Amino acid sequence: MKVLPFTIPVPHDHTIIVQEEVLPHFYTYLHRHAEVQITWIQKGEGTLLAGNSMHPFHAGEIYLIGANLPHLFKSDPAYFEPENLLEVKTVTIFFNPEGKLQALFSLPEMKSLKSFVVQWQHGFKVPDTSYGDISARIAAFQQANGAEQMALFIDLVNTLSLDAGLEPLSSGPHSYSMTDPEGMRIATVYNYIMQNYAGDLSLEAVAAQAHLTPTAFCRYFKKHTRHTFVHFVNRIRVNEACKMLISGSQNSMAAIAYSCGFNSITNFNYTFKNLTGISPRQYAGSYSKALE
């Protein structure tokens, strides 16, 4: 399955790719590729969709995305407003352990690193406590060439493998046994939801994106995401609300609720507490205390 066909261009004289990008916003489509990627976000914020899970992301964070894991770094809506001056900046390392590097990862000395890459195919966020060390290693790798770069790559992966604070981005197994057309269909659905969650997002409108009846779509969506349609949309909306709450937004709770797609403050409070375990005000308050 290809959730959107995406090929990383590999120069003939490199087995590991390092790519620095400065763009108005992140790539807007759910996609996957054979390469593992390590992405250092230097500028930008939004929501990371990885497999069947989602996470807010901010500048100064580093993520590993496993091979063939469907993912999308979705920039916040502000990045798409006319005449905005925002931009995103990333440094990403791409490597395919099953490609030219297969011989390297097959060496006895690399057994633990190969197991690490396989174990973390659902990806992870580098813990904040390790950010300084890992970002410095990525910067050194970016500046190196030839054998020195390969040595720094092995050192980087080895350092990541020794970190005891890793948690998977995507919960549980994720099915990849889709045909290309099915992958394109679920990608279209995901992208439509991510672009329209703040409005009146009806089941009928989303089902139409997949060319299915509402009933058939509900079964299809649950099969491929392990979430009901309503639960998935609520998670996106609550995730967006969380980002607004911790940003110090001066908007009222009602304004935040309506801007994230909730049709009443009562529904917002109930859904937020159901998914996070605390109320929106408690969430904002706990974050403020953490900064003191």
CORQUITA-V430591 format. One record per backbone hydrogen bond with DSSP energy under -1.0 kcal/mol. NH is the residue of the N-H (numbers start at 1). CO is the residue of the C=O. E is the energy in kcal/mol with one decimal. If there is no record, write none. Layout:
nh->{NH:NH}
co->{CO:CO}
e->{E:E}
//
This chain:
nh->{14:17:19:21:23:31:32:36:37:38:39:40:41:42:43:46:47:48:49:50:51:53:55:57:60:63:64:65:68:69:71:72:74:76:79:80:81:84:88:89:90:91:92:93:94:95:99:102:105:107:110:111:114:115:116:117:118:119:120:121:123:124:126:130:131:134:135:136:137:138:139:140:141:142:143:149:150:151:152:153:154:155:156:157:158:159:160:161:163:169:178:183:184:185:186:187:188:189:190:191:192:193:194:195:196:197:199:201:206:207:208:212:217:218:219:220:221:222:223:224:225:226:232:233:234:235:236:237:238:239:240:241:242:243:244:245:246:249:256:257:258:259:260:261:262:268:269:270:271:272:273:274:275:276:277:283:284:285:286:287:288:289:290:291}
co->{11:94:92:90:88:71:4:95:65:93:63:91:61:89:89:57:74:55:72:53:70:50:48:46:41:39:124:37:33:66:31:49:47:45:76:77:78:81:23:43:21:40:19:38:17:36:96:99:101:104:107:108:110:111:112:113:114:115:116:118:120:64:62:127:128:130:131:132:133:134:135:136:137:138:139:145:146:147:148:149:150:151:152:153:154:155:156:157:160:123:176:179:180:181:182:183:184:185:186:187:188:189:190:191:192:193:196:199:202:203:204:207:213:214:215:216:217:218:219:220:221:222:228:229:230:231:232:233:234:235:236:237:238:239:240:241:242:244:252:253:254:255:256:258:257:264:265:266:267:268:269:270:271:272:273:279:280:281:282:283:284:285:286:287}
e->{-1.7:-2.4:-2.9:-2.4:-2.2:-2.2:-1.0:-3.2:-2.4:-2.4:-2.9:-3.0:-2.9:-2.4:-2.0:-1.9:-2.5:-3.9:-2.9:-2.6:-3.2:-2.1:-2.3:-2.4:-3.5:-2.5:-2.9:-3.1:-3.1:-1.8:-2.7:-2.0:-3.1:-1.9:-1.9:-2.0:-1.1:-1.5:-3.4:-1.6:-2.2:-1.9:-2.7:-2.4:-2.9:-2.2:-1.7:-1.8:-2.5:-1.4:-1.6:-1.5:-2.5:-2.2:-1.8:-2.2:-2.1:-2.8:-1.9:-1.2:-1.9:-1.9:-3.0:-1.8:-1.1:-2.6:-3.0:-1.6:-1.7:-2.3:-2.3:-2.1:-2.3:-2.3:-1.3:-1.1:-1.8:-2.4:-2.2:-2.2:-2.2:-2.1:-2.4:-2.5:-2.4:-2.3:-2.3:-2.2:-1.3:-1.5:-2.1:-2.4:-2.5:-1.9:-2.5:-2.0:-2.2:-2.1:-2.6:-2.7:-2.2:-2.5:-2.8:-1.6:-1.3:-1.2:-1.5:-1.7:-1.9:-2.8:-1.7:-2.1:-3.0:-2.1:-1.5:-2.4:-3.3:-2.0:-2.0:-1.8:-1.8:-2.0:-2.4:-2.4:-2.5:-2.1:-1.9:-2.4:-2.8:-2.4:-2.2:-2.1:-2.6:-1.7:-1.7:-2.4:-2.2:-1.6:-2.4:-2.5:-2.6:-2.2:-1.2:-1.2:-2.3:-2.0:-2.6:-2.3:-2.7:-2.8:-2.2:-2.1:-1.9:-2.4:-2.2:-2.4:-2.5:-2.5:-2.7:-1.8:-1.9:-2.1:-1.5:-1.0}
//
